[in-house]
Amino acid sequence: MNRISRPRRLALAATALATVVAAGTLASATASVGHAARTTAADVPERARLAVGRLQYDGGGDWYGNPSSLTNLIDALRTRTTLEVEPVEQRVRLTDDRLWDVTFLHMTGHGEVRFSDTEVERLREWLLRGGFLHADDNYGLDASFRREIARVFPDRPLVDVPLSHPIYNVVYPFPKGLPKIHEHDGGAPRGHGIFVGDRLVIFYSHESDLGNGWEDVGTYNDPPEKHEQALRMGVNLFMYAVISRTTM
């Protein structure tokens, strides 16, 4: 019997779990929701819940930024898929025991982030045991995030995530990569990541600002199409976090 490679297993799992992309253009997509493959508690490791966490960190940065963002992302996950996602975001520190109950950990902010030595060790352990971190630069986080994440994985640099990676097509197709939500420095949006073997454990969205795109429509002067693009990418991120955990 031929052994199926891990990337192939990941692709098969993606096919089994992926939601159906809403039909039509972005402008009409908000009115069209598909049906997802069902996922049960048996499909995720023991203790892991389908929960979205917001990382609370020290250093002075506004970890609490974009207050409506995760509420809207969770709503999209609960309405566009049949995954039984926890209805409320979990605010956690890396030293909290509740960290182990979170499937998807999101961090954002405009300023400084600093981890203690204990937090560095806990984040590394959590990621190696199946966790997934999405860091979203809300403009100003970049330098300190890169410094601190280098402490977590000093031997694994942030690299560009190739456009062929499942994170860009697991549910919704993004053939050109991350959507550009806010201008920032005018650069192209970049998706960076850290891999452990074939598994992407950290995804860093830079020059994109997905979190702002997830906020309530009208919070910024963004058209609904931008909001929809951001939510679609968020669904991809969460689905990849679940799938990659189940195929470890």
DRENMINU-545836 format. One line per 4 residues: number of its first residue (from 1); for each residue x, z, y of N, C-alpha, C. Coordinates in pm, whole numbers, always signed. Example, Ala and Ser with C-alpha at 12.3 -4.5 7.8 and 13.67 -1.06 7.14 Angstrom:
<atoms>
1 = +1319,+780,-569,+1230,+780,-450,+1320,+780,-330 | +1285,+708,-225,+1367,+714,-106,+1290,+787,+3;
</atoms>
This chain:
<atoms>
1 = +86,+0,-120,+0,+0,+0,+89,+0,+124 | +60,-87,+217,+135,-90,+342,+99,+28,+429 | +199,+92,+482,+176,+206,+570,+138,+156,+709 | +32,+213,+766,-12,+172,+900,+69,+247,+1003;
5 = +130,+175,+1096,+211,+239,+1199,+125,+321,+1291 | +190,+418,+1359,+113,+503,+1450,+49,+424,+1563 | +118,+327,+1627,+50,+246,+1729,-73,+174,+1675 | -64,+125,+1548,-179,+58,+1490,-292,+157,+1464;
9 = -257,+279,+1417,-359,+381,+1395,-426,+417,+1527 | -348,+423,+1632,-403,+453,+1764,-500,+344,+1807 | -463,+220,+1783,-552,+109,+1820,-681,+115,+1739 | -671,+147,+1609,-791,+158,+1526,-880,+272,+1572;
13 = -817,+385,+1607,-895,+498,+1656,-962,+464,+1788 | -892,+390,+1871,-950,+349,+1999,-1074,+264,+1977 | -1065,+173,+1880,-1180,+88,+1850,-1298,+171,+1801 | -1268,+274,+1722,-1375,+356,+1666,-1440,+446,+1769;
17 = -1362,+491,+1869,-1412,+590,+1962,-1455,+533,+2096 | -1411,+413,+2126,-1428,+362,+2262,-1575,+344,+2300 | -1602,+372,+2426,-1735,+344,+2477,-1749,+196,+2507 | -1871,+150,+2514,-1897,+11,+2550,-1888,-3,+2701;
21 = -1813,-100,+2746,-1799,-121,+2889,-1931,-169,+2948 | -1967,-109,+3062,-2089,-152,+3129,-2079,-299,+3167 | -2187,-371,+3146,-2184,-514,+3170,-2194,-546,+3318 | -2148,-663,+3354,-2166,-709,+3491,-2046,-679,+3579;
25 = -2062,-705,+3706,-1957,-685,+3803,-1944,-539,+3838 | -1836,-501,+3905,-1818,-363,+3948,-1932,-318,+4036 | -1982,-408,+4117,-2088,-369,+4210,-2214,-327,+4138 | -2241,-388,+4022,-2362,-354,+3949,-2338,-260,+3833;
29 = -2212,-223,+3810,-2177,-146,+3691,-2237,-7,+3692 | -2254,+51,+3808,-2305,+187,+3813,-2447,+196,+3759 | -2517,+84,+3752,-2654,+85,+3701,-2659,+50,+3553 | -2545,+18,+3493,-2542,-24,+3353,-2448,+65,+3276;
33 = -2501,+137,+3177,-2419,+227,+3097,-2435,+189,+2952 | -2321,+177,+2880,-2326,+140,+2740,-2339,+262,+2651 | -2326,+238,+2520,-2333,+344,+2420,-2196,+359,+2356 | -2161,+484,+2321,-2029,+511,+2266,-2038,+543,+2118;
37 = -1924,+526,+2050,-1914,+576,+1914,-1917,+728,+1918 | -1976,+789,+1816,-1990,+934,+1817,-1863,+1001,+1768 | -1828,+1111,+1832,-1714,+1191,+1794,-1763,+1332,+1770 | -1722,+1392,+1658,-1766,+1527,+1626,-1650,+1624,+1644;
41 = -1681,+1754,+1632,-1578,+1855,+1646,-1469,+1840,+1541 | -1504,+1780,+1427,-1406,+1761,+1320,-1298,+1661,+1358 | -1321,+1582,+1462,-1225,+1479,+1502,-1116,+1531,+1594 | -1126,+1656,+1637,-1022,+1712,+1723,-966,+1835,+1656;
45 = -840,+1870,+1686,-778,+1985,+1620,-855,+2114,+1645 | -839,+2208,+1553,-904,+2338,+1567,-864,+2402,+1700 | -957,+2466,+1766,-942,+2533,+1895,-956,+2437,+2011 | -925,+2308,+1991,-933,+2215,+2103,-1079,+2183,+2133;
49 = -1119,+2203,+2258,-1252,+2164,+2301,-1239,+2041,+2388 | -1348,+1968,+2401,-1346,+1851,+2487,-1368,+1899,+2630 | -1265,+1960,+2683,-1273,+2021,+2815,-1173,+1955,+2910 | -1215,+1941,+3035,-1130,+1890,+3141,-1079,+2010,+3221;
53 = -949,+2023,+3231,-891,+2134,+3304,-827,+2090,+3434 | -830,+2180,+3532,-759,+2159,+3658,-644,+2260,+3662 | -524,+2211,+3681,-407,+2298,+3679,-390,+2372,+3812 | -387,+2502,+3804,-357,+2586,+3920,-209,+2621,+3915;
57 = -137,+2585,+4019,+8,+2605,+4019,+52,+2672,+4149 | +174,+2722,+4149,+231,+2786,+4268,+319,+2687,+4343 | +364,+2728,+4461,+451,+2646,+4542,+394,+2610,+4677 | +262,+2629,+4694,+200,+2602,+4823,+114,+2478,+4828;
61 = +119,+2394,+4725,+38,+2273,+4725,-108,+2302,+4700 | -195,+2215,+4750,-339,+2236,+4736,-387,+2182,+4600 | -362,+2261,+4495,-402,+2225,+4359,-554,+2207,+4348 | -627,+2265,+4442,-773,+2264,+4442,-830,+2144,+4517;
65 = -746,+2050,+4558,-791,+1936,+4636,-892,+1850,+4561 | -963,+1766,+4636,-1067,+1678,+4580,-1169,+1758,+4499 | -1241,+1849,+4563,-1326,+1944,+4489,-1437,+1881,+4406 | -1487,+1763,+4444,-1595,+1702,+4366,-1544,+1604,+4261;
69 = -1413,+1585,+4254,-1359,+1479,+4169,-1384,+1502,+4021 | -1348,+1618,+3971,-1361,+1640,+3827,-1507,+1656,+3785 | -1590,+1706,+3876,-1734,+1713,+3847,-1788,+1573,+3820 | -1749,+1477,+3902,-1796,+1339,+3885,-1734,+1272,+3763;
73 = -1606,+1302,+3736,-1544,+1246,+3616,-1613,+1299,+3491 | -1639,+1430,+3487,-1707,+1489,+3372,-1846,+1429,+3355 | -1915,+1409,+3465,-2048,+1348,+3457,-2040,+1208,+3398 | -1938,+1132,+3439,-1920,+997,+3383,-1893,+1004,+3233;
77 = -1811,+1098,+3191,-1780,+1112,+3048,-1904,+1150,+2968 | -1988,+1234,+3026,-2106,+1283,+2955,-2220,+1181,+2953 | -2222,+1090,+3050,-2329,+991,+3055,-2289,+857,+2996 | -2160,+825,+2997,-2117,+695,+2947,-2067,+701,+2803;
81 = -2049,+819,+2751,-2005,+834,+2613,-2095,+937,+2546 | -2082,+947,+2415,-2155,+1050,+2341,-2063,+1167,+2307 | -1948,+1173,+2369,-1859,+1288,+2350,-1923,+1411,+2414 | -1915,+1523,+2345,-1975,+1646,+2395,-1875,+1719,+2484;
85 = -1853,+1663,+2601,-1756,+1716,+2696,-1814,+1839,+2765 | -1732,+1942,+2780,-1775,+2063,+2850,-1824,+2024,+2990 | -1937,+2079,+3036,-1999,+2032,+3160,-1930,+2078,+3288 | -1840,+2174,+3280,-1776,+2230,+3399,-1624,+2226,+3382;
89 = -1553,+2189,+3487,-1407,+2189,+3481,-1355,+2331,+3457 | -1243,+2339,+3385,-1178,+2466,+3358,-1056,+2479,+3449 | -1052,+2581,+3532,-937,+2603,+3618,-839,+2695,+3545 | -722,+2644,+3514,-629,+2719,+3430,-489,+2718,+3488;
93 = -418,+2826,+3462,-274,+2833,+3483,-205,+2805,+3350 | -80,+2765,+3358,-7,+2735,+3235,+15,+2859,+3151 | +4,+2976,+3209,+22,+3100,+3135,-109,+3152,+3076 | -222,+3087,+3105,-351,+3131,+3053,-366,+3092,+2906;
97 = -423,+3180,+2827,-454,+3146,+2689,-556,+3033,+2681 | -639,+3021,+2785,-741,+2915,+2787,-681,+2776,+2790 | -552,+2766,+2821,-485,+2636,+2821,-502,+2566,+2686 | -501,+2643,+2578,-506,+2584,+2444,-644,+2527,+2412;
101 = -743,+2559,+2492,-877,+2507,+2471,-905,+2382,+2553 | -808,+2335,+2628,-826,+2221,+2717,-768,+2096,+2653 | -846,+1989,+2652,-802,+1861,+2597,-722,+1780,+2699 | -767,+1786,+2821,-717,+1698,+2929,-691,+1785,+3050;
105 = -567,+1788,+3096,-529,+1872,+3210,-493,+1782,+3328 | -561,+1806,+3440,-542,+1726,+3560,-474,+1812,+3667 | -377,+1753,+3735,-317,+1823,+3849,-306,+1727,+3966 | -324,+1781,+4086,-319,+1699,+4205,-271,+1785,+4321;
109 = -262,+1728,+4438,-222,+1802,+4557,-143,+1715,+4653 | -125,+1771,+4773,-50,+1702,+4878,+90,+1761,+4900 | +114,+1879,+4845,+237,+1950,+4881,+320,+1992,+4762 | +386,+2105,+4779,+486,+2152,+4686,+423,+2210,+4559;
113 = +487,+2180,+4446,+452,+2243,+4319,+580,+2304,+4263 | +568,+2425,+4210,+683,+2491,+4150,+638,+2569,+4027 | +706,+2543,+3914,+677,+2613,+3789,+780,+2721,+3765 | +736,+2833,+3710,+829,+2935,+3664,+892,+2888,+3533;
117 = +998,+2955,+3490,+1059,+2919,+3363,+959,+2932,+3248 | +877,+3036,+3254,+776,+3055,+3150,+675,+2940,+3149 | +634,+2896,+3268,+538,+2786,+3278,+598,+2656,+3226 | +725,+2633,+3253,+793,+2514,+3202,+788,+2513,+3049;
121 = +819,+2627,+2989,+818,+2636,+2843,+678,+2618,+2787 | +579,+2680,+2852,+441,+2669,+2804,+390,+2527,+2815 | +420,+2458,+2925,+374,+2321,+2941,+438,+2232,+2836 | +567,+2249,+2812,+634,+2169,+2710,+571,+2193,+2573;
125 = +548,+2319,+2538,+490,+2350,+2408,+349,+2292,+2395 | +269,+2306,+2501,+131,+2255,+2497,+129,+2104,+2479 | +216,+2034,+2549,+223,+1889,+2537,+269,+1847,+2398 | +368,+1914,+2345,+420,+1880,+2212,+317,+1908,+2103;
129 = +224,+1998,+2129,+122,+2033,+2031,-8,+1956,+2052 | -3,+1852,+2133,-119,+1763,+2144,-182,+1755,+2281 | -133,+1831,+2378,-191,+1827,+2511,-160,+1698,+2586 | -238,+1674,+2689,-220,+1554,+2773,-237,+1595,+2918;
133 = -136,+1565,+2999,-138,+1598,+3142,-152,+1470,+3224 | -251,+1470,+3314,-262,+1364,+3413,-228,+1423,+3549 | -121,+1375,+3608,-81,+1416,+3743,-116,+1303,+3839 | -186,+1337,+3946,-232,+1237,+4042,-180,+1274,+4179;
137 = -90,+1194,+4233,-33,+1222,+4365,-137,+1197,+4473 | -177,+1305,+4537,-276,+1296,+4645,-207,+1274,+4779 | -84,+1228,+4773,+3,+1195,+4886,+79,+1318,+4932 | +202,+1329,+4882,+288,+1440,+4919,+337,+1521,+4801;
141 = +283,+1493,+4683,+319,+1568,+4562,+444,+1511,+4494 | +477,+1389,+4523,+571,+1311,+4442,+705,+1380,+4418 | +774,+1419,+4523,+911,+1470,+4507,+914,+1597,+4422 | +825,+1692,+4452,+829,+1818,+4377,+777,+1800,+4235;
145 = +680,+1712,+4214,+634,+1688,+4078,+746,+1630,+3993 | +816,+1532,+4045,+926,+1472,+3968,+1034,+1575,+3936 | +1062,+1661,+4031,+1163,+1765,+4008,+1119,+1861,+3897 | +994,+1907,+3904,+947,+2006,+3808,+926,+1946,+3669;
149 = +879,+1823,+3661,+855,+1765,+3530,+987,+1732,+3461 | +1092,+1711,+3539,+1226,+1692,+3481,+1277,+1821,+3416 | +1227,+1935,+3461,+1261,+2062,+3397,+1187,+2076,+3264 | +1067,+2020,+3256,+989,+2029,+3133,+1050,+1941,+3024;
153 = +1088,+1819,+3060,+1150,+1727,+2965,+1278,+1669,+3027 | +1385,+1747,+3029,+1509,+1697,+3092,+1569,+1576,+3023 | +1530,+1554,+2895,+1586,+1441,+2820,+1490,+1324,+2809 | +1377,+1333,+2881,+1276,+1227,+2873,+1231,+1188,+3015;
157 = +1289,+1084,+3071,+1256,+1047,+3208,+1116,+987,+3219 | +1060,+994,+3339,+938,+921,+3369,+968,+772,+3366 | +886,+697,+3296,+906,+552,+3286,+776,+483,+3322 | +784,+356,+3354,+663,+277,+3377,+589,+260,+3245;
161 = +459,+289,+3247,+376,+268,+3128,+340,+121,+3122 | +375,+52,+3014,+351,-94,+3010,+202,-126,+3015 | +172,-241,+3073,+32,-282,+3088,-36,-306,+2954 | +41,-321,+2848,-15,-339,+2715,-56,-207,+2651;
165 = -27,-96,+2717,-56,+34,+2657,-207,+57,+2651 | -256,+126,+2545,-400,+150,+2533,-464,+221,+2652 | -387,+294,+2729,-447,+367,+2841,-510,+273,+2942 | -466,+148,+2942,-521,+48,+3034,-632,-37,+2972;
169 = -668,-9,+2848,-773,-92,+2788,-854,-20,+2680 | -834,+111,+2663,-899,+180,+2553,-1052,+173,+2563 | -1104,+171,+2683,-1248,+153,+2705,-1270,+39,+2803 | -1222,+58,+2924,-1236,-43,+3029,-1103,-117,+3046;
173 = -1106,-247,+3062,-982,-323,+3076,-926,-317,+3218 | -799,-286,+3228,-726,-290,+3354,-600,-374,+3331 | -615,-507,+3322,-500,-592,+3288,-388,-587,+3390 | -420,-548,+3514,-317,-539,+3617,-271,-395,+3642;
177 = -317,-303,+3560,-275,-165,+3575,-368,-85,+3665 | -317,+23,+3720,-396,+115,+3799,-466,+48,+3917 | -588,+88,+3946,-654,+39,+4068,-595,+106,+4191 | -595,+35,+4300,-548,+89,+4428,-669,+146,+4501;
181 = -672,+279,+4516,-786,+344,+4581,-756,+372,+4728 | -642,+435,+4757,-606,+465,+4896,-469,+406,+4930 | -448,+385,+5059,-333,+309,+5106,-201,+381,+5084 | -196,+509,+5121,-72,+587,+5113,+40,+514,+5187;
185 = +151,+482,+5118,+262,+412,+5185,+251,+261,+5171 | +138,+213,+5123,+118,+69,+5112,+181,+6,+4989 | +239,+90,+4900,+301,+36,+4781,+199,+4,+4674 | +244,-70,+4575,+158,-101,+4461,+136,+24,+4378;
189 = +15,+45,+4325,-8,+161,+4239,+76,+152,+4113 | +133,+264,+4073,+221,+267,+3957,+175,+375,+3860 | +175,+341,+3734,+147,+438,+3629,+275,+473,+3556 | +323,+593,+3579,+445,+640,+3513,+406,+736,+3401;
193 = +494,+753,+3306,+461,+844,+3198,+583,+895,+3125 | +559,+996,+3044,+660,+1049,+2952,+603,+1038,+2812 | +684,+984,+2723,+645,+964,+2584,+718,+1063,+2494 | +648,+1109,+2393,+710,+1182,+2283,+685,+1098,+2159;
197 = +788,+1031,+2113,+767,+929,+2011,+683,+818,+2071 | +574,+781,+2003,+484,+678,+2053,+373,+734,+2139 | +361,+866,+2145,+248,+927,+2214,+281,+953,+2361 | +195,+905,+2448,+206,+932,+2591,+150,+1071,+2617;
201 = +234,+1163,+2665,+190,+1301,+2685,+166,+1334,+2832 | +228,+1259,+2922,+208,+1276,+3065,+183,+1139,+3126 | +78,+1129,+3205,+53,+1007,+3282,+49,+1046,+3429 | +133,+980,+3508,+145,+1011,+3650,+100,+890,+3731;
205 = -12,+904,+3801,-63,+796,+3885,-10,+814,+4027 | +64,+713,+4073,+132,+719,+4203,+89,+600,+4288 | +68,+623,+4416,+22,+519,+4509,-115,+463,+4467 | -194,+546,+4403,-327,+504,+4358,-434,+598,+4412;
209 = -419,+728,+4386,-512,+832,+4432,-646,+823,+4361 | -640,+831,+4229,-763,+828,+4150,-856,+943,+4185 | -799,+1062,+4212,-882,+1177,+4242,-970,+1157,+4363 | -918,+1093,+4466,-1001,+1062,+4582,-1112,+965,+4544;
213 = -1080,+872,+4455,-1181,+777,+4410,-1291,+840,+4327 | -1258,+952,+4260,-1359,+1022,+4181,-1453,+1106,+4268 | -1413,+1134,+4391,-1496,+1220,+4476,-1630,+1153,+4506 | -1723,+1235,+4557,-1856,+1184,+4590,-1846,+1061,+4680;
217 = -1927,+960,+4650,-1932,+842,+4737,-1973,+887,+4877 | -1900,+841,+4977,-1925,+881,+5115,-1827,+985,+5166 | -1751,+1048,+5074,-1650,+1145,+5117,-1542,+1075,+5200 | -1507,+956,+5159,-1410,+873,+5232,-1476,+738,+5261;
221 = -1408,+658,+5337,-1464,+526,+5371,-1429,+424,+5262 | -1458,+462,+5140,-1430,+374,+5027,-1561,+312,+4978 | -1560,+184,+4946,-1682,+122,+4893,-1711,+174,+4753 | -1836,+165,+4708,-1872,+210,+4573,-1788,+145,+4464;
225 = -1740,+23,+4489,-1659,-45,+4388,-1530,+32,+4358 | -1472,+93,+4462,-1351,+173,+4442,-1382,+297,+4359 | -1493,+361,+4389,-1538,+478,+4313,-1555,+442,+4165 | -1616,+328,+4140,-1639,+284,+4003,-1507,+253,+3932;
229 = -1416,+185,+4001,-1287,+156,+3941,-1214,+285,+3902 | -1215,+382,+3992,-1147,+508,+3966,-1209,+581,+3847 | -1343,+584,+3842,-1410,+651,+3730,-1378,+582,+3598 | -1376,+451,+3599,-1345,+378,+3476,-1205,+413,+3426;
233 = -1109,+419,+3519,-974,+454,+3477,-971,+598,+3427 | -1049,+686,+3489,-1056,+824,+3443,-1112,+836,+3303 | -1214,+756,+3271,-1269,+754,+3136,-1161,+711,+3037 | -1084,+609,+3073,-973,+566,+2987,-875,+679,+2962;
237 = -838,+750,+3068,-741,+858,+3055,-790,+965,+2958 | -915,+1007,+2976,-968,+1113,+2890,-980,+1065,+2746 | -1029,+944,+2727,-1044,+892,+2592,-909,+881,+2523 | -806,+839,+2597,-673,+832,+2535,-626,+971,+2496;
241 = -652,+1071,+2581,-612,+1208,+2549,-675,+1254,+2419 | -803,+1223,+2399,-872,+1263,+2276,-818,+1185,+2157 | -805,+1055,+2172,-762,+971,+2060,-620,+1003,+2017 | -530,+1018,+2113,-390,+1044,+2078,-376,+1179,+2009;
245 = -461,+1273,+2042,-457,+1404,+1978,-504,+1397,+1833 | -605,+1313,+1808,-661,+1303,+1673,-574,+1220,+1581 | -479,+1144,+1635,-396,+1059,+1552,-253,+1111,+1539 | -234,+1237,+1577,-100,+1295,+1564,-62,+1310,+1417;
</atoms>
